[in-house]
Amino acid sequence: RMMADAIANILLGKDHIEDHNHTYGSWVTTTYPGCENGTQQRVCSVCTAAERREAAGTGHTYSNGICTGCGAEEPKPEGPVLDETLSFYTKALVLDSYIGAQFIVNPYATGYDKVYLEVVVGEDTYIYDETVMPGYYVFTHGVAPKNMGVEMQVTIRAEKDGVEYTGNTEIWSVKGGIMDMLAKYYDKRNDTAKDAARCRLLVDMLYYGAAAQERFNTAGNGLVTDGLDEKYVALKTPPEATITEVNTTAPKTADEMYQYSLGLEDAVNLQFIFQLSVADTSRYTVKVTYGDEVYEYGSKDFTDMGLAGFAIVVFDKLGAKAMRDEVKVQLYKDGAPVSAEYTASIAGTASTMLTGKNAALIKTMMVYGDSAYSYLNIK
């Protein structure tokens, strides 16, 4: 019997040792602590079972991303770090040229390597990293008139030393901005001509947006004018804008203007279509003169609309306040003018489009443009 037990103990080792209370020795340091924790262990003198524990370290002390104690790099956080100073000082509407939103960042958001704006509309994300006002973080996001009621998610983001930071996301829309401004200025409209013109412009802008929604079938969630308070409706410009018809007939020969047109869906712009005498568009340029400025468009700037043998230029420098302003446009080949010099304006081109599916949109567009002009010319 004793011989059998001895053999069993040899074959089974410590697992065969009878149950017992461990008798541990002293704690022995196996990994010495430094900036990070070390380890210690003690061993049972009967069965060699071991217990382990951490030995507290001093912790890392980082300077410029490097630990002063051990030289380890400071770990980067996972995902952007929330910084509530990355907030909006104000949000405003662009009223002078095109429909858009202007976002001004809290002036306390300083010390970053880079600050930028993220705008999410549906499945589309827009990033703006160039400020429009030197010395301040001011970002502008253009909005098509048909999308005045569409909500956008706007977030200020920043970077410093490779770490990303984020402010809280806010929801905003052009319609919401218009309604906020109407609420602010409505009771002041009788105080100054400027405030009265501002309120009228805001309402005319809403009706322009509604007309664009109807024209381009984007009124699925209702028109931006739906439910508009009657006191605001009463501010709408009552007469239709006067549109003076101008002669935009072109000779439709090679190296001459083939057609004038307007871009209406995303933003109002003038479109000039020239018929070319040679297929090599690199030989052509189009010059557009607006006031003292001359804008030159080469073949790389021509818009591709699937029309071979044509040069198509989109001129977007005329905003709401300048719909009646005239520009001069001329086609050049090999550096020399080859076409007549044409005079064009948004209002003049609109006068040729007052029938058919664009009529209602163009009329409300011109009302909005005249309101913008009146507002901006009141001192």
Residue pairs with C-beta under 8 A, 6 or more apart in sequence:
8 16
9 16
9 17
14 47
14 48
17 46
17 47
20 46
20 47
22 44
22 46
22 47
22 49
23 44
23 45
23 46
24 42
24 43
24 44
24 45
24 51
25 42
25 43
25 44
25 45
26 42
27 40
27 41
27 42
27 53
28 40
28 41
28 42
29 38
29 39
29 40
29 55
30 38
30 39
30 40
30 41
30 52
31 38
31 39
31 55
32 38
32 55
33 55
33 56
33 57
33 58
34 57
34 58
34 69
34 70
35 57
35 58
35 59
35 60
35 61
35 67
35 69
35 70
35 72
36 57
36 60
36 70
37 54
37 55
37 56
37 57
38 54
38 55
38 57
39 52
39 53
39 54
39 55
40 52
40 53
40 54
40 55
41 50
41 51
41 52
41 53
42 50
42 51
43 49
43 50
44 50
58 69
60 67
60 69
60 70
60 72
60 74
61 67
61 68
61 69
62 68
62 74
65 73
65 74
65 161
66 72
66 73
66 74
67 73
67 74
76 162
76 163
77 163
79 164
80 157
80 164
80 165
80 166
81 163
81 164
81 165
81 166
82 165
82 166
82 167
82 168
83 109
83 158
83 165
83 166
83 167
84 167
84 168
85 106
85 108
85 109
85 167
86 105
86 106
86 109
86 115
86 156
86 157
86 158
86 165
86 166
86 167
87 105
87 106
87 109
87 156
87 167
87 168
88 103
88 104
88 105
88 106
88 154
88 156
88 170
89 104
89 105
89 106
89 107
90 104
91 101
91 102
91 103
91 104
91 154
91 170
91 172
91 177
92 101
92 102
92 104
92 177
93 99
93 100
93 101
93 102
93 174
93 177
93 178
93 181
93 202
94 100
94 101
94 102
94 140
94 142
95 198
95 201
95 320
95 372
95 375
95 376
96 319
96 320
96 321
96 372
96 376
97 319
97 320
97 321
97 322
98 142
98 267
98 268
98 319
98 320
99 142
99 143
99 144
99 145
99 148
99 174
99 205
99 209
99 267
99 320
100 140
100 141
100 142
100 143
100 174
101 140
101 141
101 143
101 152
101 154
101 172
101 174
101 177
102 132
102 138
102 139
102 140
103 117
103 138
103 139
103 140
103 141
103 154
103 156
104 133
104 136
104 137
104 138
105 115
105 136
105 137
105 138
105 139
105 156
107 136
109 115
109 137
109 156
109 158
109 167
111 160
112 158
112 159
112 160
112 165
113 158
113 159
113 160
113 161
114 129
114 158
114 159
114 160
115 129
115 137
115 156
115 157
115 158
116 127
116 128
116 129
116 139
116 156
116 157
116 158
117 127
117 128
117 129
117 139
117 141
117 154
117 155
117 156
117 157
118 125
118 126
118 127
118 154
118 155
118 156
118 157
119 125
119 126
119 127
119 128
119 141
119 152
119 153
119 154
120 126
120 152
120 153
120 154
120 155
121 147
121 150
121 151
121 152
121 153
122 150
126 141
128 139
128 140
128 141
130 139
131 137
131 138
131 139
132 138
132 139
132 140
137 156
141 152
141 154
142 267
143 150
143 174
144 212
144 265
144 266
144 267
145 208
145 209
145 211
145 212
145 267
145 365
146 209
146 212
146 213
146 215
146 216
146 218
146 265
147 174
147 218
148 173
148 174
148 175
148 178
148 205
148 206
148 209
148 212
148 213
148 224
149 173
149 174
149 175
149 209
149 213
149 221
149 222
149 223
149 224
150 173
151 171
151 172
151 173
151 176
152 171
152 172
152 173
153 169
153 170
153 171
154 169
154 170
154 171
154 172
155 166
155 167
155 168
155 169
155 170
156 166
156 167
157 164
157 165
157 166
157 167
158 164
158 165
158 166
159 165
174 209
175 206
175 209
175 224
178 202
178 205
178 206
181 198
181 202
182 199
182 202
182 203
182 232
185 195
185 198
185 199
185 202
186 199
186 231
186 232
188 195
189 195
189 196
189 198
189 199
189 235
190 196
193 378
194 375
194 378
194 379
197 371
197 374
197 375
197 378
198 375
199 232
199 235
200 235
200 236
200 237
200 371
200 374
200 375
201 368
201 371
201 372
201 374
201 375
203 228
203 232
203 233
203 235
203 236
204 236
204 237
204 364
204 367
204 368
204 371
205 368
205 371
206 224
206 225
206 228
207 225
207 236
207 364
207 367
207 368
208 361
208 364
208 365
208 367
208 368
209 224
209 225
210 219
210 223
210 224
210 225
210 364
211 360
211 361
211 363
211 364
211 365
212 218
212 264
212 265
212 361
213 219
213 223
213 224
214 223
214 360
214 361
215 264
215 357
215 358
215 360
215 361
216 265
237 367
237 370
237 371
240 363
240 366
240 367
241 363
241 366
241 367
241 369
241 370
243 347
243 350
243 351
243 354
243 362
243 363
243 366
244 347
244 348
244 351
245 348
245 351
245 352
246 345
246 348
246 351
248 260
248 344
248 348
248 349
248 352
250 256
250 257
250 258
250 259
250 260
250 342
251 257
252 258
252 275
253 275
254 275
254 276
254 277
255 274
255 275
255 276
255 277
255 331
255 333
255 338
255 339
256 274
256 275
256 331
256 339
256 340
257 272
257 273
257 274
257 329
257 331
257 339
257 340
257 342
258 273
258 274
258 275
258 310
259 273
260 270
260 271
260 272
260 273
260 342
260 344
260 349
260 352
261 270
261 271
261 273
261 349
262 268
262 269
262 270
262 271
262 346
262 349
262 350
262 353
262 362
263 269
263 270
263 271
263 314
263 316
264 358
264 361
264 362
264 365
267 316
268 318
268 319
268 320
268 323
268 346
268 365
269 314
269 315
269 316
269 318
270 314
270 315
270 316
270 318
270 327
270 344
270 345
270 346
270 349
271 303
271 312
271 313
271 314
271 315
272 286
272 288
272 312
272 313
272 315
272 329
272 342
272 344
273 307
273 310
273 311
273 312
274 284
274 286
274 310
274 311
274 312
274 313
274 331
274 339
275 309
275 310
276 284
276 309
276 310
276 311
277 333
278 333
279 308
279 309
281 299
281 302
281 311
282 298
282 299
283 333
283 334
284 298
284 299
284 311
284 331
284 332
284 333
285 296
285 297
285 298
285 299
285 331
285 332
285 335
286 296
286 297
286 311
286 313
286 329
286 330
286 331
286 332
287 294
287 295
287 296
287 297
287 329
287 330
287 332
288 294
288 295
288 297
288 313
288 315
288 317
288 327
288 328
288 329
289 295
289 327
289 328
289 329
290 317
290 318
290 325
290 327
291 325
293 317
295 315
295 317
297 313
299 311
301 313
302 311
302 312
302 313
303 312
303 313
303 314
304 312
305 312
311 331
313 329
315 327
315 329
318 325
318 327
318 345
318 346
319 372
320 368
320 369
320 372
320 373
321 369
321 372
321 373
321 376
322 346
322 373
323 345
323 346
323 347
323 350
323 365
323 366
323 369
323 370
323 373
324 345
324 346
324 347
324 369
324 370
324 373
325 345
325 346
326 343
326 344
326 345
326 348
327 343
327 344
327 345
328 341
328 342
328 343
329 341
329 342
329 343
329 344
330 337
330 339
330 340
330 341
330 342
331 337
331 338
331 339
332 338
346 369
347 366
347 369
350 362
350 365
350 366
353 359
353 362
354 362
354 363
